[in-house]
Amino acid sequence: MTETTLTPPKTQSLKERANRLGLFGLLAHWQEVSEEPWAEAVIDYEEEERYRRSLERRIGNAKVGPFKPMADFDWQWPKKIEREVIEDLFNFEFVGEAGNVILRGPNGVGKTMIAKNLAHQAVLKGYTAQFITASELLNDLVAQEAGSALNRRLRHYLRPQVIVVDEIGYLSTSTRHADLLFEVVSRRYQQQKSIVLTTNKSFREWNEVFPSAGCLVTLIDRLIHKAEIVEIEAESYRLKEALERSKAKAKERSVKRKGRKG
């Protein structure tokens, strides 16, 4: 379900729109003003401004940070990628189905880029979303004292309709971290809210990330239920870009040297 802060359809009557906006002064004099040409303009202005502020607030709360748009994604670079599946994710049917998305592949292949675009587009579609790295999420929860403080923080991560947890598997963590991740996954599973997760590990390797975690099998089971699992196989695109920049710089220096000699 999308947020109610979206601009309502123009099929609603002016009075319904004014009531929805809480313009009670206008409604109190409705018979006097309803036929005035400026009445609809005032309601339009109010809707547009509220939508703008709501969008700004939700974008800020999403904490996506800087990212490249999907238009810049090089689909020719990966050895394996299901472009149609990824593009279909941006319809956000998985949110309506309370499904998850798991983007798996080695470092530097575009998982975070796709995940950030999903979070940003989710907000533009009217959903609430949040982007956070796995280390930020788990360290934040570990820092809370048990009891009410921890529960309040867990509720914070339950609020968004879509939460993106980036970089599971990059650092080995404790059993306590696994238990807390289980709490987030389990509670969102119960509330039928979606998780988008990126990882460089197969699920068989998660015991290396969460050694001795007794909840690991159940955690993975709840995570993959109704999940779209997208595998990406490629060399690091960041390494490719770094090599290209180095070549370009070397070429520039060569041209400069020739110019000085000339």
N, C-alpha and C positions, 0 to 999 in steps of 0.2 A: 504493500500500500504506500502511496506517495504522501508526502507531507501536505497538510492542508494550507500551507502558506503559499502555494502556487496560485497564480492568477486564475480566478474562476472563469468558467466558460461564459461567453457573452450571451448565451441562450437564457441565462438567469435574468429575471426582471431587474430593473434598476432598484426597486425597493428591496428585493432579496439581497442584492449586492451591498446596498447600504446597510442592511441589517447585519449581514455577515461581517462587515467592517466595523460594526459598532458605532456608526455615525448617528447617535441617538438625537442630537440636536436637529440634524437634518430630518430624521424620521418624525420628530415631534411636530414639524411643520410640513409634513409630506404633501398634503393637499395643496398647500400654497406654492411649493417649489418644484413638484414633480414634473410639471410641464415646462419649466424654465430651461432654456437651451444650455445653460451652464451646469445644470445638475449632473448630467452624464459625464461632463468633462471633469468635474470635481471628484466623482467616484473613480473615474479612470486614473486620475493623478494619484489618488490615495492607494489604489490597488498596485499601481506600478511602483510607487515608493516603498510600500510594504514588501513587495516581492523583491525589490533590489536589496533592501536591508536584510531580509531573510536569507537571500542568496549569499550576501557578503558574510553574514554570521556563520552560515553552514560551511562555506568555503574555509573560513578561518578555523572553525572547529575541526575540520577534516585534517588539518596539519599535513597536507600533501607535500608542501615545499616545491622547489623548482623541479621541472621535469620536461622532457621532450615530448611533443605530441605524437600520436600514433602515425600521423602523416609522414614523420621522419623515420619510421621503423623500416629497416632494410630487410624485406622479406626474402631476398635472394641469398643472404648471408648464411642462415642456419642450414645444416645438413638435413635436419628434420624439424618441421613445425607445421601445425595444423592451422593454417591461416583462417579457414572458414569457421573453425570452432572458436578461435580467439575473437574474430569479428562478431560472431553470434553472441558472445558474452556481453557485448555492449548493448544488447537488447534488454539485459537485466531480467530475463525470465527466471534465472536461478534465484533471484531475490524473492520473487513471488512464490517459488517452490521451496523456499527455505533451504536451498542447496548451497554448497560451498564450491570454491574454485581453488585448485591446487596447481601452481605453476612450478614445474620441476626441471632443473637443468643446471649445468655447471656455472661457474662465475662468469659474469660479463656477457651474457647472451640475451639480455633484454627483459628478464623477469620483472625486475623492479620498475622498469619503464612501463610495461603493460599494467602492472598492479597500480601504479600511481595514476595512470590514465583511467583505469576502472573506478578508482576512488573519486577522481575529479568529475568524471561523467555521471557517476551515481548522484552526486550533489546537484549537477545541472538538471538531472531527470527528476529531482524533487525528493530524493532519499537523503537520510542522514548517513554520514560516513566518517571514518577515521582511519588514517594511515599511521602505523607505528612499527618500528623494528622489533623483532622478537626480544632482543637484549633490553631495549627500553621498557617494553611491556613487563617482562619477567623481573627485571631489577626494581622497577617501580613497585610491583606487588610484594616482592621479598622485603622491601624497605618498610612496609606497613607492619604495624603491630597486629598480632592476631586479634580476632574478635571484630568489634564494630568498625574499626579503622580499615581493616582488610575488606570487610563486606562492602563498605562504602566505595572503596576503590574498584572492587569487582563490579559493582553496579555501574560505575562509570564506563567500564568497557562492555557492558551489556546494552547501553543505551543506543548506540548507532545501529541502524538497520544493516549496514555493511561495515565490517572492520577488516582492514588489511594488515596482516602480520607478515612483515618482511624478514627474510634471512633466517629462517629456522635451519639450524644445522651448521652454522658457521663457527659457533663456539660450543665446546662441551660444557654442559651445565649440571647442576646438582639434582638430586631427587626432589628437593623442595621446589625447584624451578618446574620440573615435570608435573608435580602435583598442582601447582598454580596454573600451568597451561591447561591441565585437565579441567580445572574449575572453570576457566574461561570457555573452553570448547564445550563442556558438558552443559553449562548454564545457557549458553547461546543455542545449543542443540534443543534444549527443553523449551526455550522461548521462540524457537523457529526463526532465528536470525542468522544471516549469512556471514561466512568468513572467507576472505580471499587470502591465501597463504602462498609464500614463495619459499622454496627450499632447494638446496643443492644436493640433498641426500635422498636416496630411495627409502621407502618405509622400512625395508630390511635393515637399513643402516641407522635408524633412529635410536637403536639401543647404544650406539656410540655417542650420540648426542646427550641422551638421558640414561646413563648407565645405572643399573639397579633400580629403575623405576617400575614399581609393581603395576602402575596404572597405564603403562604404555600401550598395551594391546587394546584396552577399552578406549583410550584416547584416540588412537588411530581409527578404530572401528566407527566411532561417532563422527570423526572428522571426514571420513571417506563416504559415509552414507549419503546418498544423493549428491555426490561430489562430481564435478567435471575435472578430470585430471589431465593436464596439458603437459606433454613432454617436449622439451626443446633440446636439440642436440646441435652444438656449434662450438667453434673456437671462440675465444673471448673477443667480442666486438670492440671492447675498450682497448685491447692490445692491438687490434687491427688499426683503430684510429690513431693510437700512439705511434705506430710504425709509419703510418701515412704522414703524420705531422713531422716526424723526424726526417723523412725523405724530402718533404716540402722545404723544411728549414735548411737541409743540406744543399738543396738546389738553389735557394735564395743566397746562401753564403758563397756558393760557387759563382753565381752571377755577379755578386758584389766584388769578389776577388778579381774576376776578369775585367770588371769595370775599372778597378783601381790600376790594374796593369796597363789597361788601354790609355 
